[in-house]
């Protein structure tokens, strides 16, 4: 199949019957559509083949419906890769085409470095009587304008995927440096590139979440599968003679440790490094957001909204089209809620998590390599991420930020450890 004739069909499973009809219609019209269940060869790695197919396609059809648009997190990585690929094409290229399967809203996904959104591109309405005919008649011009030559396609096929897709799956690799309950479970996070921060169009956005900017995580690293638990922290406290933090009467064990300051967290990772002989540390703010998103670009790694079945927060408040839920008014044992695409639990809600960075009011001048930003800024404050059981869902967004003094302890603040991989 020549890349200049390939049409990639991005879709959610909810729309599979319509997509199969579209696939057949494109085939009958002489085009070369690419659909995962039709083109993926058994035994191949889909997480490698799908990014290659997206980058090598002549046209990317972003298929949307009212049933799937709110669950777009499942195909968000395909959209993100396509947006990046579009940004790399010459101005005037026709590559990315939104296709509405019914009268739904096109999501406001930003195209990097173009000052455009997916919503700015005129879409095809397949639900209209002449919608399919109009789309098919537009494709020859789109394929000519969006074509990539064979050399470019080969180069694109050599690129590693920028991040894993947002689909739920088992973690890439989980390990403990010492086989003991006090040693945190770690997940290997792959290298990749992402847009840090939130677009101005994101509901509930704060000014300190911008400007959005590309960050490259050049090397894999490891991040705690869960926030550090009382079971893990109490071993540190007993070993060092440090006073154990209180648990508010909610219980210890596998609940996330609370009432720990940034200084306490730093002391813990120093102790853990000495105890294991491995380089533990607090994650940088960029590493935290990259790991939280797990290849998605929506406000939450779950999608455009969130529910109290997915995270622990004050469910008397809502976000977007979400519905009210419960307010548990305390922490829950770690792992009580679904993991993200990297296999990390409790990235949204549960407890605020300390990061290594000094607080800055914006990302102007922020590092683009994923390292902690410790120069300048407000040296009296450190960054917190993730929101907590105590906060509303606005604060739980992947781009949401908090801050506090390094010596301050609070009943809704804990932390998660990172580790450099040698």
N, C-alpha and C positions, 0 to 999 in steps of 0.2 A: 504494500500500500504506500503510495507516494505521499509525503507529508503535506505537499501543497494542495492535495485533494481531500485530506482527512478532516472530518467534522466531528469534534468531541462533544458528546451529549452528557452534560452534568445534570444530575437529577437526584431527587430523594426517592426512597423506596415507595413512599405513598403514591407516587405518580408512575409507577412501573408500567401499568397497562397502556397509558397514553404515550409513554416513551417508546414502548415496543412498536406502537402504531406509527410513530414518527420515524423510527429507525427503518421500518419497512417502506414507508413512503419515500424516504431519502434514497434507499437502495434502488427502488423502482425508477427513480428519476435519474439514476446514473451517478449518484454521489457515493462517497466512501465514509459512511458514519462510523464512529468508534464508540462502542458501548461496552462497558466492562464485562458483563456476563456473556457477550458475544465474542469479544476479541481477546480477553485474557486467556493465556495458555495455561492449562493445569500444571501446577508445579512452579510457575513463576511467582515472584514476589510482587503482590499488587501494590505495595507501598513504594516500589521502585518503578513499576511499569506505568502506573497512572500518571505520576509527574512527567515522565518522558512523553507520554501520549499527549498531555496538555501542552507542553512546550513545543512539540513537533507538529501540532495541528495547524491547519490553515485557518480554521474558524472554530471558535468555542461557543456553543449554545448553552446559555445559562437558563435552564428550564425551571420555571417557578409556578407555584400555585398557592391558593389560600390555605390549603391543607399542609403544605410543606414549608412555606416561607418562614413560619415561626420556629420551625425545627431545622433551620438552615445550617445549624451547627454541624449536622452530620455530613454535609458536603462542603462545609466552609473552607476546608483546606484546598479543595479543587478550585473554588472561587478565588481564593487568595493567590494561588499559583497563576491562575489565568489573569488576574489583575496585574500581577508583577510582569507576566509575559507581555501583556498589552503595553505596559509602560516602557518596555524595552524595544518595541516595534517603532518603525519610523512614523512621524506624525502623518495623519491621514489614512493610516492603515485601518481596514475594517476587519477586526479579529474577534471582538467580544460582542455577542448579540444576546440581549435578554429576550427570553421567549416566555410569554405568559400563557399558561395552560387554562387559566380562567381569569376573572376580573380581580386580580390580586394587586397588592402594592409591591413595586420593585424596591428591594432594600437599598438603603443609602450606603453602599460599600465604596470606600474611597479607592481611586486608582493612584498608586504611588507616583509622585513627581509630575503628575499631569494637572493637578488642581481640578480633577473631574471625579464624578461618582458614577457608579453603575446606572444610577437613575437618570444621568444626563444623556445616556445612549438611547436612541429611539428603539423601542422594543417591537417584537412581532407578536401579534395577538392570535394565537392558534385557536382560541375559542370563538373567534369571529368566523362568519360563513366563508370568507375568502382568505382567512388567515394563513392556511397551509400553502395555498397557491402563491400568496405574496411573499412568504418566506422562501419558498423554493425558487421563485423568480429572482430574488435578491442574492441568492447564494453564489452564483457564478462571479458576479462583481466582487463580492466579499472575499471569495477565494483568490481572485487575482490580486486584490489589494492587500490581503493578509497573508499571501504566500510566503513561506520561508524556503530558501534554497536547501539542497540536500546537505551541503557542508554545514550550514547552521543547524539543521536538524540533527546531524551526527554529533555536533558539539553539545547540543542541548541534551542529547541522550546520555552523555557522559556525566552530566551534572548530578550530584547527589540531591535528593529531595531536601528542600529547605527545612522542613519539619514534618513530623509524622502527621497524618490526617487526624481530624478530631473525632474519629470513630472510637467507640468504646472497645477496649481490648485488654489483654493481659499486658503488664508492664514489659518493656523491652528487656530489662535485666534487673533483678532484685538480689541484693546481697547484704550480708552482715559481716563486718570485719572480724568480729568475735561471736561465736555461737552462744550468746547469752541474752537473757531477756532485757538486760540493761543497755544493750548495744543497739542503736536504732537501725531499722531496716532502711536500706538506701535503694533508690531507683536510678539507673543510668539514663541521663537526659541527652539526646543526640545533639550534635552541632546543628546550626541552622541560622536563618535570618528572619527577622520579623519587624513589624512596625510597632514601636513602643508608644504608649499613650492612647488617647481617645480622639476621634474626630469631633469637630465642633457640633456636629449634628447629633451626637450621642446623648440621649436623655439622661439627666442627672449629672452631667459632666461638670467637673470643677476646673477652674482656670489652671491649676497647678499640674494638670494632666497633659499639657502641651508645651511646645508644639510636637505633634506626632513625628517620629523620626525613625529611620532604619537603624537597627542594632544587629550586629553579626556576632553570634556565639561560635567562635572558630573551633573550639574543642569541646568534646563531650564532657560533662561533669555529672556528679551524683547529687541527688537531693533526697531528703527524708521522705519516705513514703507517707508518713503521717507527721503532724506536729509532735514535738518531743513530749513524752508522757510523764506522769508522776513517777511511774515505775522506773523509767530511765533516769529522771532527774534526781530522785531520792537516793539512788546509788551514788551519784556524784556528791550529794549533800552529806551522806554518811561517810564517804571516803575522805572528804576534805574538812569535815567538821563545820560545814556551813549550815546555818539554820534552814530547815526545810520550809518552803512556802506553804501558806494555808490553802485549803481546798474549798472554803466557803461551806463546808458540810456536805458537798455533793459527792465526795468519794475520790479516791486516788487511783492507783492501778493504771488502767488503760485510758483514763481520761487525760486530756491535754493539760500539761502543767500550766498554771496561771500564777499571777502575782510575782512575775519575774521581770527584772529590769533588763535593759540592754547590757549593762555591766555584768549582770548575772549570766546572761546568755554567752557573752564573750568568755567568762570564766569557765563555763561549761564546755565550750568547744575546745578551749586550751587543754582542759583536763581530759576530754575524750581523745584528743590528738595524742597526748602523752600515754594514755591507757592502751590505745590501739596501735600506736606507731604510725598513724595515717594522718594526712593533712586535712582535718576538719576545720570548718569556719562557718560564719553566717553567709547566706547568699547575698549577692548584690541585688539591688532593686530590679535591674534589667533581667538577671537570671530568674528571679522570682516571677516576673510577669511572663517571660518567655515560657517557663515551665507551666504556669497556670493556664495560659492560652492553649498550649499543646496543639498549635497549628490553626487555631480558630481566630477570628477577628471580631466576633460578636461581644456584647458587653459581658457575657458569662461564657465559660467554656461549654455550658449546656445549650447555649443559643441566645435568643433575643430577650428572654426573660428567665425567671428562676422560681422555684416553689420550695416550700418547706419539706417536701419529700426528697429534695436534692441537697439541701444544706440547712444548717442550724442558724437561724437569724430571727429577728422580730417579725413574725409573719402577720402582725396586725397592719403592716405596711405592704404595699405592692410596688411592682416595677413593670412598666409597659403594660402589656395585656395580661400580666400574671394575676392570679387570684389570691385573696387572703388565705393565710394558713394558720399554723399554731405559733405561739411564742413559748418556748420551753423554759425560758428564764434561767438556764444553766447550761453548762457544757454537757456533751454526750461523749461516750467512749469513742476514740478515734476509729475511723473506718465504718462509722454507722451510716454513711451516705455514699452514693456512687462515686467512682474515681473518674478522672478526666482521661483524655486519650493517651497520656503518658503513664497512666496507672497511679497517679497521685490523688490522695484523698484529702478532703477538708480544705481545699485551696480557697473556696468561698465560704465565709462564715466561720463558725466555731470559735476561733480566737484570732485576734490581730497577731501578726508575726513580724518580729524584728528583722530588719535587713542591715547590712553593713554600712549603708550610705549615710552621709550627712544630709540633712534636709536642705533642699533647694526649692524655691517657689515656682520654678518652671524648668523645662528641659533645655533652655538656651545654653549651649556650651556643654551639654552632657556627653559623656564618653559614648562612642559608637561601637565599642568592642565588648560590651557586656561587663566591664569591670566596675567595681564599686566607686562611686563618686564621693571622694572624701576631702577634696580641696574646696575651699571657699564655702559658700552657703552659710547656714546657721549652725555653727559648731556646737551650740547648746542643745540641739535636737537631732534625733535619728529617725530613720524612716520606718513606718509600719505598713504592712500590706494585708489584704484579705478580708477586712471587716470581722465581725464577731457575732456571737449569739445575742449580744446586747443591741446590735445596730440594725437599721433598716436596710433593705436590699440595695439601695443606691450605693451604699458604702462597700458592698461586696463585689462590685464590678472588677473585672480583671485589671482595668486601668486605675481603679480607685486607690487613693493614697492617704496615709495618716502619719502623724509624727508625735514624738514626745521626748522629754528629756531622758538621757541615758541612765539616770539613776531612779527613774519613776517606776513604781510597780502598780499594776492594776488587775482587777479580777477578770478582765476580758482580754488580757494580753499574754501571749506565750511566744513560741518561736519554733522554727524548723531548721535543721542543720543542712549544710552543703558540704561536699567533699571534692577536692581536686583529685582527678584520676591521673595516676602516673603511668 
